[in-house]
């Protein structure tokens, strides 16, 4: 199957597939006589696995670990459980941070006088020094794995 077909079948973008090949997450497929990549059903399944992992919020390193665990039949599910529990704890922490941010924004909006821009409580609240904003991992973009950014 050509890369376009693999992209459609797996729910991935063509450039994302090429990126996964470059970083070794997906083995580079053989090429046809015409020079096209020729993806096997197993590679498309692997792409689906990666796409589903990304949709669940796993980092590429975590997905790499999960793939290793999936390929090592002699291992128990304990390691997978440990990784999933760690990921769940991170998600729950982010949910708590988002709730606190929503409450702070709600208080700021509620205290806004809805007056002219120079009197806007929302803009004033953003100017006040305080805790730095939380950092989050953003997804990879055209050949660069996710990086920590202040948002």
N, C-alpha and C positions, 0 to 999 in steps of 0.2 A: 504494500500500500504506500502511495506517495505521501509526502508530508502534509499536504492539504487534507487528505483523507484521514490521516492519523490525528490531525488537529480537530477535525469535525467529530470523529469517533470518540475522542478523549475529552472534548470540551476545553482544549487548550489552544492557545494562539501559536501560529507558526514560529514567530520570533521567540516565544517562551520555550518551545520545543528545542530550537537551536541553542538557546541559552542553557537548558538542562544538559544538552550534549556537551557543550563547552566546559561546564563545571563537573562533568562526570556523573551526574545524577541519572542520566539515561545513556546507555551505550550507543555509540555512533553506529547506525545501521549500515549494512552493505549498500553499495550503489548498483543500480541497473546498468546495462550497457549504454543507456542513454544519459547516464550521470545522475539520475534521480535517486534520492534516498528511498530505500525499500524497507518499510517498517513491518515487522511481524506482528501477529496478534498478541504475542507476549509483551512486546514493547508498547503496544497500545494499552494493554492492561496496566502496565507499569505507569504510563502517563495518566491513566484514570486514577490510579492509586495516589500519585503525586498531586493531581488536581484536587482530589477529595481531601487529602491532607491539608493542602493550602486553604481550602474552603473552611476547614475546621480550625484554621489559625495556627497550624504547626509551622515552625520555621523550616527552612530547607535543611538545616543540620538535623533537626528532629526527624524530618521525613527520611533523610539518609539513614539515620539510626533505625527507624521503623522498617525500612527496606532491608537492612542487614538482618534485623530480627526475623522478618518474614521469610527471608531466604535461608535462614539457619534452622532447619527443622528440628535439630536436637535441643534447641533452647525452649525454656518454659515461657508461659505467658506473664510471669512475674515481672520481667523487665519491661514488657509492653505496658502492663498495669502501672508500673512505677512512672514511666514516661507520661502516660495519660493522666495520672494523678497530679504530677508536677504541672502539666499544662493546665489542668482544671484549676489548680490553685492560682496560677497566674491570671487566668480568665476571671476568676472570682475577685482577685485583687483589682484588676482593671475595672470591673463592674462597680466596685466600691468607690474607686477614684472618680468614675464617671458620675455616679450618684452625687458625690460631694460637689463635683463641678456643676451639676445641674441645679443643686440646691443653692449654690453661691450665685449662679446666674439668675435663678428665679428671684432670689432676694434683691439682687441688683435691679432687675426689671421692675419688681414690685415697688422699689424705692425711687424709681425714675420719676421725674416730675413731668415727663412728656413735654418739656418746654423747648426752647431753642437749643441748637446744637451746643452752644457754649456752656449750657447748664446741664448737659446730658450726664446723668449719673453713671450710665453704662460706660461711656468713654472715660469718665473720671476714675472709675474703678479699675480700668485697664492701665491707667497711668500710675496708680499707687504701687510703690514697691512692695513686694511680698514674696511668697514662695515662688520659686521658678515653676513654670508650667511643667506637667509631667512629660516624660519622654516616652515615645512609643516607636515600635519597629514598623517601618513602612515596607510594603512589598517590593520585590526586585523590579527594576525597570530596565529593560533592554540591556542585559548583560551585567547588571550590578545587583548583587544580593541586597536584601533589605538593610537599611542603615538606621541607626537611631537618630531621631529628629525630635526637636522640641515642637510641640503642636499646640 
